[in-house]
Amino acid sequence: MKYAFILFSTALLLQACGGKTKTAEATTEQAVESLVTLTDAQLKNAALEITKLQQQQISSMLKLNGKIDVPPQNIVSISVPMGGYLKSTKLLPGLHVKKGEVIAVIEDQQYIQLQQDYLTAKAKLPFLENEYNRQKELNESKASSDKTYQQAEAEFRSQKVLTSALAEKLKLAGINLSRLDESNITRSIQIFSPIDGYVSAVNVNIGKYVAPTDVLFELINPTDIHLALTVFEKDVNKLFIGQKLVAYTNNDPSNKHECEILLIGKDLNDERNTEVHCHFEAYDKTLIPGTYMNAEVEVKNKAAWVVPEDAVVRFENKHYVFVKKSEKQFELTEVQTGISEKGFTEILNGDALQQKEIVGKGAYTVLMSLKNKTED
């Protein structure tokens, strides 16, 4: 029994030692697999370039989204101060209009009555003025009573007020007073476009009566359209007025539009974000209000360890560089990458690679040699 126990213990010991040996061999084999040695011919064909970590100022990219917006001062709602029936219009959504162009004709009998009242009041004014002046002279010479003079003065001034008020109503309706006389009274008025822009909405049709409170058309001046971006609370402090950015649509991401931040919201909504308004550096007619856009903003520069983009290779879903061990031998070393810009990639664990010689151009060729070695 004693001898059997000794034999059993010896067997377990040998098995344990054998397992450790195999594990050590596997570990050694795994370590060896990260090393690759190139022949003279391979070195010549690869034309490797050796580089080192270098420190550069890089900026992170903040990605935002939003839509094209029009500031209130660039949206014009067209209405008729005195109402009437729409006689004619040629407007359609999307149509371009010029400032001063006739965009609609409105007619109503009230315009006839208004012109009649104005011309009648205007015609009476000279008579009442003369009567006022006559009574004034008579009163000064004590030839007429104060009551008669005061009555003449009141009638003249009342008629003057009435004429002025009717004139302002006609101006409000768009009727030209300098051309108005008893021979050209009109039943219709013209509506003119106050801006150069585009029609965004048409809310009426021919023959419809429109009240003063009704909006007939909406016009947009697109030369000052804005990009309204949604920015989360954590990113607001990364932005500043005057900051540059680029914006693009989902349909045409290669067409970049340069913008500048004009306004940054000062309050947060229930979703903890605010709006940032940006101005387009150049007006593009294809940009339509309401279009959704993406934007990229470079934020705060920082010093970082970087290597040329060619130096970083991807292998089994990880990033690596090849560190030079000797003239012909290179070691595959895992790295943590950050931002890539202008041909360089940030190495987050760069402190461990300082002063190390790293393969730049040709790193992919070295990786292929390592893969071939592994397969063999």
C-alpha positions as CSV (number, residue, x, y, z in Angstrom):
1,M,0.0,0.0,0.0
2,K,2.9,2.3,0.9
3,Y,4.6,1.6,-2.4
4,A,1.4,2.2,-4.4
5,F,1.0,5.6,-2.8
6,I,4.5,6.6,-3.6
7,L,4.1,5.6,-7.2
8,F,0.8,7.5,-7.5
9,S,2.4,10.7,-6.0
10,T,5.3,10.4,-8.4
11,A,2.9,10.1,-11.4
12,L,1.0,13.2,-10.3
13,L,4.3,15.1,-9.8
14,L,5.5,14.2,-13.3
15,Q,2.2,15.1,-14.8
16,A,2.3,18.5,-13.1
17,C,5.8,19.2,-14.2
18,G,4.9,18.1,-17.7
19,G,1.9,20.5,-17.7
20,K,4.1,23.4,-16.6
21,T,6.6,22.6,-19.3
22,K,3.9,22.6,-21.9
23,T,2.6,25.9,-20.6
24,A,6.0,27.5,-20.6
25,E,6.6,26.2,-24.1
26,A,3.3,27.6,-25.3
27,T,4.1,31.0,-23.7
28,T,7.5,31.0,-25.3
29,E,6.0,30.1,-28.6
30,Q,3.4,32.9,-28.2
31,A,6.1,35.4,-27.4
32,V,8.2,34.2,-30.3
33,E,5.3,34.7,-32.7
34,S,5.4,38.4,-32.1
35,L,8.9,38.6,-33.5
36,V,9.6,38.5,-37.2
37,T,13.0,38.4,-38.8
38,L,13.4,39.6,-42.4
39,T,16.0,38.4,-44.9
40,D,18.2,40.8,-46.8
41,A,16.0,40.3,-49.9
42,Q,12.8,41.0,-47.9
43,L,14.4,44.2,-46.4
44,K,15.3,45.4,-49.8
45,N,11.9,44.8,-51.3
46,A,10.0,46.2,-48.3
47,A,11.9,49.5,-48.4
48,L,11.2,50.1,-44.7
49,E,11.2,53.6,-43.2
50,I,12.1,53.8,-39.5
51,T,10.5,56.5,-37.4
52,K,10.0,57.4,-33.7
53,L,7.2,58.7,-31.6
54,Q,6.9,62.5,-31.9
55,Q,4.8,65.0,-30.0
56,Q,2.3,67.1,-31.9
57,Q,-0.7,69.3,-31.3
58,I,-3.8,67.5,-32.4
59,S,-7.5,68.4,-32.1
60,S,-10.4,66.2,-31.4
61,M,-13.4,66.2,-33.7
62,L,-16.9,66.9,-32.2
63,K,-19.7,65.6,-34.4
64,L,-23.0,67.3,-34.2
65,N,-26.3,67.4,-36.2
66,G,-29.0,69.9,-36.8
67,K,-31.0,71.5,-39.6
68,I,-31.0,74.6,-41.8
69,D,-33.0,77.3,-40.2
70,V,-34.1,80.8,-41.2
71,P,-34.0,83.7,-38.6
72,P,-37.3,85.4,-38.0
73,Q,-36.2,88.6,-39.7
74,N,-35.7,86.7,-42.9
75,I,-39.2,85.2,-43.0
76,V,-42.0,87.5,-44.3
77,S,-45.7,86.8,-43.9
78,I,-47.8,88.6,-46.5
79,S,-51.2,89.8,-45.6
80,V,-53.7,92.5,-46.7
81,P,-54.3,95.3,-44.1
82,M,-57.9,95.9,-45.3
83,G,-58.9,92.5,-46.6
84,G,-60.5,91.7,-50.0
85,Y,-60.9,89.0,-52.6
86,L,-57.9,87.5,-54.3
87,K,-58.2,88.5,-58.0
88,S,-54.9,87.1,-59.3
89,T,-51.5,85.6,-58.3
90,K,-48.8,83.5,-59.9
91,L,-47.0,82.4,-56.8
92,L,-46.2,78.8,-56.2
93,P,-44.0,77.3,-53.4
94,G,-40.3,77.5,-54.5
95,L,-40.8,80.3,-56.9
96,H,-38.3,83.1,-56.8
97,V,-39.6,86.7,-56.5
98,K,-37.8,90.0,-56.7
99,K,-38.2,93.0,-54.4
100,G,-41.0,95.3,-55.7
101,E,-42.5,92.6,-57.9
102,V,-46.3,92.4,-58.0
103,I,-47.2,89.1,-56.4
104,A,-51.0,89.4,-56.0
105,V,-54.0,91.6,-56.9
106,I,-56.8,92.1,-54.3
107,E,-60.2,93.7,-55.1
108,D,-63.0,94.9,-52.9
109,Q,-65.7,97.6,-53.0
110,Q,-64.3,99.1,-49.8
111,Y,-61.3,100.4,-51.8
112,I,-63.7,102.3,-54.0
113,Q,-65.4,103.8,-51.0
114,L,-62.1,104.7,-49.4
115,Q,-60.9,106.6,-52.5
116,Q,-64.2,108.4,-52.7
117,D,-64.1,109.5,-49.1
118,Y,-60.6,110.7,-49.5
119,L,-61.2,112.7,-52.7
120,T,-64.4,114.2,-51.3
121,A,-62.6,115.3,-48.1
122,K,-59.7,116.6,-50.1
123,A,-62.0,118.6,-52.3
124,K,-63.7,120.3,-49.3
125,L,-60.4,121.2,-47.6
126,P,-59.6,124.4,-49.7
127,F,-63.0,125.8,-49.2
128,L,-62.9,125.3,-45.4
129,E,-59.4,126.7,-45.3
130,N,-60.4,129.9,-47.1
131,E,-63.5,130.2,-44.9
132,Y,-61.3,129.8,-41.8
133,N,-58.8,132.5,-43.0
134,R,-61.7,134.8,-43.9
135,Q,-63.4,134.4,-40.5
136,K,-60.0,135.0,-38.8
137,E,-59.6,138.3,-40.6
138,L,-63.1,139.4,-39.7
139,N,-62.7,138.4,-36.1
140,E,-59.5,140.3,-35.8
141,S,-61.3,143.4,-37.1
142,K,-64.2,142.7,-34.8
143,A,-66.5,142.2,-37.8
144,S,-67.6,138.7,-36.7
145,S,-68.1,137.0,-33.4
146,D,-65.6,134.7,-31.8
147,K,-68.1,131.8,-32.0
148,T,-68.3,132.1,-35.8
149,Y,-64.5,132.2,-36.1
150,Q,-64.0,129.2,-33.7
151,Q,-66.6,127.2,-35.7
152,A,-64.8,127.9,-39.0
153,E,-61.5,126.9,-37.4
154,A,-62.9,123.6,-36.0
155,E,-64.4,122.6,-39.3
156,F,-61.2,123.3,-41.2
157,R,-59.0,121.5,-38.7
158,S,-61.4,118.5,-38.5
159,Q,-61.5,118.3,-42.3
160,K,-57.7,118.4,-42.4
161,V,-57.5,115.5,-39.9
162,L,-60.0,113.5,-41.9
163,T,-58.1,114.0,-45.1
164,S,-54.8,113.0,-43.5
165,A,-56.3,109.9,-41.9
166,L,-57.9,108.8,-45.2
167,A,-54.6,109.4,-47.0
168,E,-52.8,107.1,-44.5
169,K,-55.4,104.4,-45.0
170,L,-54.9,104.6,-48.8
171,K,-51.1,104.4,-48.3
172,L,-51.6,101.4,-46.1
173,A,-53.7,99.8,-48.8
174,G,-50.9,100.5,-51.3
175,I,-52.7,103.1,-53.4
176,N,-50.5,105.8,-54.8
177,L,-51.9,109.2,-53.7
178,S,-49.9,111.2,-56.3
179,R,-51.8,109.3,-59.1
180,L,-55.2,109.3,-57.5
181,D,-57.9,111.6,-58.8
182,E,-61.6,111.4,-59.7
183,S,-60.8,109.9,-63.1
184,N,-58.8,106.8,-62.0
185,I,-60.5,105.4,-59.0
186,T,-59.8,101.7,-58.8
187,R,-61.5,98.7,-57.1
188,S,-58.3,96.7,-56.8
189,I,-54.9,97.0,-55.2
190,Q,-51.5,95.4,-55.9
191,I,-49.4,93.5,-53.4
192,F,-45.7,93.9,-53.9
193,S,-42.9,91.6,-52.7
194,P,-40.9,93.4,-49.9
195,I,-37.8,91.2,-50.4
196,D,-35.8,89.2,-52.9
197,G,-36.4,85.6,-52.0
198,Y,-38.4,82.5,-52.4
199,V,-42.0,81.5,-51.8
200,S,-42.3,79.0,-49.0
201,A,-46.1,78.9,-48.6
202,V,-49.2,79.8,-50.5
203,N,-52.3,79.7,-48.3
204,V,-55.0,81.2,-50.7
205,N,-56.6,80.6,-54.0
206,I,-58.2,82.8,-56.7
207,G,-61.6,84.2,-55.6
208,K,-61.1,83.6,-51.9
209,Y,-61.8,86.4,-49.4
210,V,-58.9,87.2,-47.1
211,A,-59.3,89.1,-43.9
212,P,-56.6,91.4,-42.5
213,T,-55.5,88.6,-40.1
214,D,-55.0,86.0,-42.8
215,V,-51.5,85.2,-44.1
216,L,-51.7,84.9,-47.9
217,F,-48.0,83.9,-48.6
218,E,-44.8,83.3,-46.8
219,L,-41.5,84.5,-48.3
220,I,-38.0,83.6,-47.3
221,N,-34.8,85.6,-47.8
222,P,-32.3,82.7,-48.1
223,T,-29.2,84.8,-48.2
224,D,-28.9,84.7,-44.4
225,I,-30.0,81.1,-43.6
226,H,-28.5,79.6,-40.5
227,L,-27.4,76.2,-39.4
228,A,-29.1,75.3,-36.1
229,L,-27.1,72.6,-34.4
230,T,-28.1,70.6,-31.3
231,V,-25.4,70.4,-28.7
232,F,-25.5,68.4,-25.5
233,E,-24.7,69.9,-22.2
234,K,-21.3,68.2,-21.8
235,D,-20.1,69.6,-25.2
236,V,-21.3,73.3,-24.9
237,N,-18.1,74.5,-23.2
238,K,-16.0,73.1,-26.1
239,L,-17.5,75.7,-28.4
240,F,-17.1,79.5,-28.8
241,I,-18.4,82.3,-31.0
242,G,-16.3,82.6,-34.2
243,Q,-15.3,79.0,-34.2
244,K,-15.1,77.4,-37.6
245,L,-16.8,74.1,-38.6
246,V,-17.9,72.2,-41.7
247,A,-21.4,70.9,-42.4
248,Y,-22.7,68.4,-44.9
249,T,-25.9,66.5,-45.8
250,N,-26.4,62.8,-45.6
251,N,-27.1,62.7,-49.3
252,D,-23.8,64.4,-50.2
253,P,-21.3,64.0,-47.5
254,S,-18.4,65.0,-49.7
255,N,-19.8,68.4,-50.3
256,K,-18.5,70.3,-47.3
257,H,-20.0,73.7,-46.4
258,E,-17.8,76.0,-44.2
259,C,-19.6,77.7,-41.3
260,E,-18.9,79.9,-38.4
261,I,-20.6,79.9,-35.0
262,L,-22.7,83.0,-34.4
263,L,-24.7,82.3,-31.3
264,I,-24.6,79.7,-28.5
265,G,-27.8,79.0,-26.5
266,K,-27.7,80.0,-22.9
267,D,-30.4,77.6,-21.6
268,L,-30.9,73.9,-21.7
269,N,-34.2,72.1,-22.6
270,D,-35.6,69.0,-20.9
271,E,-33.3,66.8,-22.9
272,R,-30.2,68.7,-21.6
273,N,-29.2,70.2,-24.9
274,T,-29.2,73.7,-26.5
275,E,-29.0,75.2,-29.9
276,V,-26.0,76.7,-31.6
277,H,-26.5,78.9,-34.6
278,C,-24.0,79.0,-37.4
279,H,-23.6,81.2,-40.5
280,F,-22.7,79.7,-43.8
281,E,-19.6,81.3,-45.3
282,A,-21.0,81.1,-48.8
283,Y,-24.7,80.9,-49.8
284,D,-25.6,77.7,-51.7
285,K,-29.0,77.6,-53.5
286,T,-29.3,73.9,-52.9
287,L,-29.6,74.4,-49.1
288,I,-33.2,74.4,-48.3
289,P,-34.6,75.4,-44.9
290,G,-35.5,72.4,-42.9
291,T,-32.8,70.2,-44.4
292,Y,-31.0,68.0,-41.9
293,M,-27.2,68.3,-41.7
294,N,-24.2,66.9,-40.0
295,A,-21.4,69.0,-38.7
296,E,-17.8,68.5,-37.6
297,V,-16.1,70.9,-35.2
298,E,-12.4,70.8,-34.3
299,V,-12.2,71.4,-30.5
300,K,-9.3,72.1,-28.1
301,N,-5.8,71.2,-29.3
302,K,-3.7,69.0,-27.1
303,A,-0.2,67.7,-27.1
304,A,-0.1,64.0,-28.0
305,W,2.4,61.2,-29.0
306,V,1.8,60.3,-32.7
307,V,3.2,58.1,-35.4
308,P,2.6,58.2,-39.2
309,E,-0.7,56.4,-40.0
310,D,1.3,53.8,-42.1
311,A,3.0,52.7,-38.9
312,V,-0.2,51.4,-37.3
313,V,-1.5,48.0,-38.5
314,R,-4.6,46.1,-37.5
315,F,-4.3,42.4,-36.6
316,E,-7.0,40.3,-35.0
317,N,-9.1,43.3,-34.1
318,K,-6.2,45.1,-32.3
319,H,-3.8,47.8,-33.3
320,Y,-0.1,47.3,-33.4
321,V,3.2,48.8,-34.4
322,F,6.5,47.1,-35.2
323,V,9.4,48.0,-32.8
324,K,12.8,47.5,-34.3
325,K,14.9,45.1,-32.2
326,S,17.8,44.7,-34.5
327,E,18.7,45.4,-38.1
328,K,16.5,42.5,-39.3
329,Q,14.3,41.7,-36.4
330,F,11.1,43.5,-35.4
331,E,8.6,43.0,-32.6
332,L,4.8,43.3,-33.0
333,T,3.7,45.6,-30.1
334,E,0.1,46.4,-29.2
335,V,-0.9,50.1,-29.0
336,Q,-3.9,52.0,-28.0
337,T,-4.8,54.5,-30.7
338,G,-6.7,57.8,-30.4
339,I,-7.4,60.5,-33.0
340,S,-6.1,60.3,-36.6
341,E,-5.6,63.5,-38.6
342,K,-3.3,64.9,-41.2
343,G,-1.5,61.6,-41.8
344,F,-0.7,60.9,-38.1
345,T,-2.3,58.6,-35.5
346,E,-2.3,59.3,-31.8
347,I,-0.8,56.6,-29.5
348,L,-2.4,56.7,-26.1
349,N,0.2,54.5,-24.5
350,G,3.0,56.3,-26.1
351,D,5.1,56.7,-22.9
352,A,6.2,53.1,-23.2
353,L,7.4,53.6,-26.7
354,Q,9.5,56.7,-26.3
355,Q,12.9,56.6,-28.0
356,K,11.9,53.2,-29.6
357,E,12.5,52.9,-33.3
358,I,9.3,52.0,-35.1
359,V,8.6,50.8,-38.6
360,G,6.7,53.6,-40.5
361,K,6.3,52.9,-44.2
362,G,6.3,49.2,-44.9
363,A,4.7,48.1,-41.6
364,Y,2.0,46.2,-43.5
365,T,4.6,44.3,-45.4
366,V,6.3,43.2,-42.1
367,L,2.8,42.1,-40.8
368,M,2.4,39.9,-43.9
369,S,5.7,38.3,-43.3
370,L,4.7,37.6,-39.7
371,K,1.4,36.1,-40.8
372,N,3.2,33.8,-43.3
373,K,5.5,32.7,-40.6
374,T,2.6,31.9,-38.3
375,E,0.9,29.9,-41.0
376,D,4.0,27.9,-41.8
